[in-house]
Amino acid sequence: MNLKVSCCLLLVCLVVSSQSQTQRRRKVIRVRRPISKARAIDQRPPPEQVVGSQSQSSGCPESEGLQLYEDPENCHRFFKCANGTLTHEECENGLLFDERTAQLGSVHNHCNFNWAVTCGERYLDDTPIASLGCPYRFGIFRTDKCKPFYNKCASGQYVKTPCETGLVFDESIHSCNWPDQVQEEDGGCDSEALLGGFRCPPQDKLSKLNQRYYPFPRFAIENQPELYISCVNNRPRLQSCGPGTEFDSNVLGCVQLDGF
Ligand SMILES: *[C@@H]1O[C@H](CO)[C@@H](O)[C@H](O)[C@H]1NC(C)=O
């Protein structure tokens, strides 16, 4: 058989790692197979690619599911493995990465509110990107002092979001709170003014029935039977009766409505 002698090309590539302090030397030997007439194109991957499985070559330790890892250098960034595919993700403005809340309890794309995240040694540049109603592109923010709503911002667009009945947004805790409990830097909240100047009467001015509720006496609100006022530390709080109930001033409590 006059088969042409296949040409084997031996490529010796000497990779010298100049960064290595030990001047470690690694030899990579690449063997090119002869091209056969039947299969002009060898589709098998070169040996050096076979060595590492797909998940190993991508850097993901698992080939299935979702894994999230903090970027040890940068509080804004994280590594995401989705079914073995590795991506280097970035949190949106106003959000940062926290491994503890990444899978559950994150705000957007596995990131959490900047005030809820401790960056530690990780790089942080928390420069806000503001737009109308939104100091940062993502987050929940006060609109003004003592308001029973707040702005929920996503991608720089706000949605005016109500607090539950009787509560106002408290920037210092990033949540709705009783007005008498608000302790923001620019002062508290006047819970009496919010209720049209309602003042909690002293104990000796209470009805016999309300004496029994002291120190939390209750008061009906005219034309708003689903609501009532209760006093806590002599500060009024607006309370709501549950669905299907309304405040009955004869018993100073919420009573079931007929038909519920
Ligand atoms: C992984 O693949 C499964 C099946 O296609 C899919 O249901 C799941 O959402 C994927 N998970 C991620 C994190 O991409």
PDBQT file of the ligand as one rigid body, heavy atoms in Angstrom, charges set to zero:
ROOT
HETATM    1  C1  LIG A 301     -32.191  25.286  34.289  1.00  0.00    +0.000 C 
HETATM    2  O1  LIG A 301     -32.852  24.527  33.306  1.00  0.00    +0.000 OA
HETATM    3  C2  LIG A 301     -34.172  24.133  33.665  1.00  0.00    +0.000 C 
HETATM    4  C3  LIG A 301     -34.698  23.209  32.568  1.00  0.00    +0.000 C 
HETATM    5  O2  LIG A 301     -34.562  23.795  31.313  1.00  0.00    +0.000 OA
HETATM    6  C4  LIG A 301     -35.033  25.366  33.819  1.00  0.00    +0.000 C 
HETATM    7  O3  LIG A 301     -36.347  25.023  34.204  1.00  0.00    +0.000 OA
HETATM    8  C5  LIG A 301     -34.424  26.252  34.887  1.00  0.00    +0.000 C 
HETATM    9  O4  LIG A 301     -35.164  27.449  34.992  1.00  0.00    +0.000 OA
HETATM   10  C6  LIG A 301     -32.973  26.558  34.579  1.00  0.00    +0.000 C 
HETATM   11  N1  LIG A 301     -32.403  27.249  35.691  1.00  0.00    +0.000 N 
HETATM   12  C7  LIG A 301     -31.723  28.385  35.551  1.00  0.00    +0.000 C 
HETATM   13  C8  LIG A 301     -31.212  28.969  36.816  1.00  0.00    +0.000 C 
HETATM   14  O5  LIG A 301     -31.508  28.926  34.490  1.00  0.00    +0.000 OA
ENDROOT
TORSDOF 0
